Amino acid sequence: MTAFTRRHQLLLYILVIFLVTTFFLGLKTRQFQLLATLEKGVMMVAYPFQKGADLAIDTCNSIIEGYVTLVHVKQENRALKNRIANLERQLIARQEEHHQNEQLRKLLDFQDTHLLPPHITIANIIGRDAGNFSQLVFVDRGSRDRIKKHSPALTHRGIVGRVIAVSPFSAKVMLITDNHSSCDVMIQRTRERGILQGGNQALCKINYLLRSADVQVGDTVITSGMDKIFPKGMPVGTVVSVQKEESGLSQEIIVEPFANLNGLEEIIITASPEPGGVNDQ
């Protein structure tokens, strides 16, 4: 046995090394298989958590991106709204300028058409009397603009009233619809004369017209010039009602003024030719 061992010693060594190597290789292969099985199990267990985390991250990113986008959209909307508001204000301003220019052109055309005195001023309405029985307006022109007491006030449609008080920077105008207002007028068609007086906040009436006077609904009323306040031939209004008294010599004539007295913005006031005018209050 010993001689056999010695004779085949090298062969035995090689056989032992082969067996040991094979053993360890098999063991390592089984370890790899075990590790792969464990890894697969871990991956299966971890998958729901990984998927959930991924979905959560994606959701958070979507929310953040949506919020940022919403903030940008709100900022853009705010900028657009501001721009639209500015454009609307500019449009309104342009329309108002056009309206004012149109009104001024009509007032100047009225001056040329009716041969008004050369000394006139265009005044803006700055206030109204709050009383229920008076029809008064205040304008931004006064004695420094050569305005004086009893100066007539008109629009491009017709007469408005007359100045009853003046200060250096403003004036008070009594409208023809005021109860204390009076003006000498005539029916344009028949030249019948009467006194126009205020009736209420919208209409006037003509007094002292004989019952026999020819007056019809629709007739045009103009100034006669006899009161020395309004030039002759100024448009006043239209006859809207004619009522003849059953007993008596007169008739009641109701007149609707041509001028929109409740919507006055600018009016023409004739001015004194002398600088400074007369502050006759």
C-alpha positions in Angstrom: 0.0 0.0 0.0 2.8 2.3 0.9 4.7 1.3 -2.3 1.6 2.0 -4.4 1.1 5.3 -2.7 4.6 6.3 -3.3 4.5 5.1 -6.9 1.3 7.0 -7.7 1.7 9.9 -5.3 1.5 12.6 -8.1 -1.6 11.0 -9.5 -3.3 11.0 -6.1 -2.4 14.7 -5.6 -4.0 15.6 -8.9 -7.1 13.5 -8.1 -7.5 15.2 -4.7 -7.1 18.7 -6.1 -9.7 17.8 -8.8 -12.2 16.6 -6.2 -11.7 19.6 -4.0 -12.0 22.0 -6.9 -15.2 20.2 -8.1 -16.7 20.4 -4.6 -16.0 24.1 -4.3 -17.3 24.8 -7.8 -20.5 23.0 -7.1 -20.9 24.8 -3.8 -20.3 28.2 -5.5 -22.8 27.3 -8.2 -25.4 26.5 -5.5 -24.6 29.7 -3.7 -25.1 31.7 -7.0 -28.4 29.9 -7.5 -29.4 30.7 -3.9 -28.3 34.3 -4.2 -30.3 34.6 -7.5 -33.4 33.2 -5.8 -33.0 35.6 -2.9 -32.4 38.5 -5.3 -35.5 37.6 -7.2 -37.5 37.4 -4.0 -36.2 40.8 -2.9 -37.0 42.3 -6.3 -40.6 40.9 -6.1 -41.1 42.3 -2.6 -39.5 45.7 -3.5 -41.4 46.2 -6.7 -44.7 47.6 -5.2 -42.7 50.0 -3.1 -40.5 51.1 -6.0 -43.5 51.5 -8.3 -45.3 53.5 -5.6 -42.3 55.7 -5.0 -42.0 56.3 -8.8 -45.7 57.1 -9.1 -45.4 59.5 -6.1 -42.4 61.2 -7.6 -44.2 61.6 -11.0 -47.3 62.9 -9.3 -45.3 65.4 -7.3 -43.5 66.5 -10.4 -46.8 66.9 -12.3 -48.3 68.9 -9.4 -45.2 71.2 -9.3 -45.2 71.6 -13.0 -48.9 72.3 -13.0 -48.6 74.8 -10.2 -45.8 76.6 -12.0 -47.8 76.6 -15.2 -50.8 77.9 -13.4 -48.8 80.7 -11.8 -47.5 81.7 -15.2 -51.0 81.5 -16.7 -52.4 83.7 -13.9 -49.6 86.2 -14.4 -50.3 86.3 -18.1 -54.0 86.7 -17.5 -53.4 89.5 -15.1 -51.1 91.2 -17.6 -53.7 90.7 -20.4 -56.5 92.1 -18.2 -54.4 95.1 -17.3 -53.6 95.7 -21.0 -57.3 95.3 -21.9 -58.3 97.7 -19.2 -55.8 100.3 -20.4 -57.0 99.9 -24.0 -60.6 100.3 -22.8 -59.7 103.5 -20.9 -57.8 104.8 -24.0 -60.8 104.0 -26.2 -63.2 105.7 -23.8 -60.9 108.8 -23.7 -60.7 108.9 -27.5 -64.5 108.6 -27.7 -64.9 111.3 -25.2 -62.5 113.6 -27.0 -64.4 112.9 -30.3 -67.7 113.6 -28.5 -66.4 116.9 -27.1 -64.9 117.9 -30.4 -68.2 117.2 -32.1 -70.1 119.2 -29.5 -67.7 122.1 -29.9 -68.0 122.0 -33.7 -71.8 122.0 -33.5 -71.7 125.0 -31.1 -69.4 126.9 -33.4 -71.6 126.0 -36.4 -74.6 127.3 -34.4 -72.8 130.6 -33.8 -72.1 131.0 -37.6 -75.6 129.9 -38.6 -77.5 132.2 -36.3 -75.1 135.2 -36.5 -74.4 135.3 -32.8 -72.2 138.1 -31.5 -68.5 137.6 -32.1 -67.7 137.6 -28.4 -68.8 134.2 -27.0 -67.4 131.7 -24.7 -68.0 128.0 -24.3 -68.6 127.0 -20.7 -68.7 123.6 -19.1 -71.4 122.6 -16.6 -69.8 122.1 -13.2 -72.9 121.7 -11.0 -76.6 121.8 -10.6 -79.0 123.2 -8.1 -80.4 120.5 -5.8 -83.8 122.2 -5.3 -87.0 120.6 -6.6 -88.6 123.8 -7.8 -85.6 125.5 -9.4 -83.7 124.8 -12.6 -80.2 126.2 -12.1 -76.8 125.2 -13.4 -73.3 126.4 -12.6 -70.6 126.9 -15.3 -66.8 127.3 -15.2 -66.8 130.8 -16.7 -67.2 134.1 -15.0 -66.5 137.8 -15.1 -62.8 137.2 -16.1 -64.2 135.6 -19.2 -66.3 138.7 -19.9 -69.5 137.0 -18.7 -72.1 139.3 -17.2 -75.5 139.1 -15.6 -78.4 138.5 -18.1 -76.0 137.0 -20.7 -78.0 134.4 -22.8 -76.9 130.8 -22.7 -77.5 128.5 -25.6 -76.6 125.1 -27.2 -76.4 124.1 -30.8 -80.1 122.9 -30.5 -81.5 126.1 -29.0 -81.7 128.5 -26.1 -80.9 127.2 -22.6 -81.4 130.1 -20.2 -79.7 133.2 -19.0 -77.0 134.1 -16.5 -78.4 135.4 -13.2 -75.2 135.7 -11.1 -71.5 136.0 -11.8 -68.3 135.6 -9.9 -64.7 135.9 -11.3 -64.4 132.2 -12.0 -68.0 130.9 -12.4 -71.6 131.9 -13.2 -75.1 130.7 -12.3 -77.5 130.1 -15.2 -81.3 129.9 -14.8 -82.7 127.4 -17.3 -85.9 128.3 -19.3 -87.7 125.5 -17.5 -87.3 127.3 -14.1 -90.5 128.7 -12.6 -89.0 132.2 -12.4 -87.8 132.2 -16.0 -89.4 134.3 -18.8 -88.6 134.9 -22.4 -90.3 136.8 -25.2 -91.0 134.3 -28.0 -93.2 133.8 -31.1 -94.7 131.1 -33.2 -92.5 130.8 -36.3 -95.3 129.9 -38.6 -97.8 132.6 -37.7 -95.5 135.2 -35.9 -97.9 135.2 -32.9 -96.0 136.5 -29.8 -96.2 135.4 -26.2 -94.1 135.0 -23.0 -92.4 131.6 -22.5 -92.2 130.6 -18.8 -90.9 127.6 -17.0 -93.5 124.9 -16.3 -91.7 122.0 -14.7 -88.3 120.2 -15.1 -88.9 119.3 -18.7 -91.5 121.6 -20.3 -92.3 125.3 -20.7 -95.5 127.1 -21.4 -96.5 130.2 -23.4 -98.7 132.7 -21.7 -100.6 135.8 -22.9 -101.5 134.3 -26.3 -105.0 135.2 -27.3 -107.5 132.4 -27.7 -107.9 133.4 -31.4 -104.2 133.0 -32.1 -103.3 130.3 -34.7 -101.2 127.8 -32.8 -101.0 124.1 -33.6 -99.2 121.1 -32.2 -95.8 120.8 -34.0 -95.3 124.5 -34.5 -91.8 125.7 -33.9 -91.2 128.4 -31.3 -88.4 130.9 -31.7 -87.2 134.0 -29.8 -88.7 137.3 -30.8 -85.7 139.5 -29.6 -88.1 141.8 -27.8 -86.8 141.0 -24.3 -83.3 142.4 -25.3 -81.7 139.2 -23.8 -81.9 136.6 -26.5 -81.2 137.5 -30.2 -84.2 137.2 -32.5 -84.8 133.9 -34.3 -83.1 131.6 -31.8 -84.8 128.1 -31.7 -86.7 127.5 -28.5 -88.8 124.3 -28.9 -91.8 122.6 -30.3 -95.5 123.0 -29.4 -96.7 119.7 -27.9 -100.0 120.8 -26.5 -102.7 123.4 -27.2 -105.6 123.9 -24.9 -108.1 126.7 -25.4 -110.0 127.8 -22.4 -113.8 127.4 -22.6 -114.3 130.7 -20.8 -111.7 133.3 -21.3 -109.6 135.0 -23.9 -106.3 133.0 -23.7 -105.1 129.5 -24.4 -102.5 127.3 -22.7 -99.5 126.3 -25.0 -97.1 123.7 -23.8 -93.6 123.7 -25.4 -90.9 121.1 -25.3 -87.4 122.7 -25.5 -85.1 121.7 -28.3 -82.1 121.7 -26.0 -81.6 118.6 -23.7 -81.6 120.6 -20.5 -81.1 117.5 -18.3 -78.1 116.4 -20.3 -76.2 119.6 -20.6 -72.4 119.4 -20.7 -71.2 122.5 -22.6 -73.1 125.7 -23.4 -72.5 128.9 -25.3 -72.6 132.2 -23.4 -72.4 135.5 -25.1 -69.7 137.7 -23.6 -69.2 141.4 -23.2 -66.9 143.0 -25.8 -65.1 144.9 -23.0 -62.4 143.0 -21.0 -63.6 142.1 -17.5 -67.3 142.4 -18.4 -69.7 143.6 -15.7 -70.0 141.8 -12.5 -73.6 142.7 -12.0 -75.0 140.5 -9.2 
